[in-house]
């Protein structure tokens, strides 16, 4: 099998220990060993804002835990999914789902503008409560549906009260 040719200081034929036709020099040293160059890490875009975080693990955990109907424990289910993905939410944890925004920011999640928003797998949305409620809501997008303690569907609002009031929300991306 022929060896690949690569340009080098001795010309295109520098992978061979023979006369280099590119420079008409005889190679006196042993053939150079090809060592693939590693890309400069500073030039690579980071894979995500959270080192070691796995969106797949978080989504898998949440999908496996979710119920058909709300259990009233969205904050717990989404927190456990985020932790299953590899992020640790420090104590004391927020009591209400509506208070998770600053915690997600500190973990390295990036706030995404809600204008013309298109969800991506692993996105987390923190919704403020509709009138008559206190806790608010938190949910994660699994790639096709919004999930918290229950499978919600494709609408960003988890229920009629949120939809009616068009509550404010923040989107966070890992």
Order of alpha helices (4+ residues) and beta strands (2+ residues): beta-beta-alpha-alpha-alpha-beta-beta-beta-beta-beta-alpha-beta
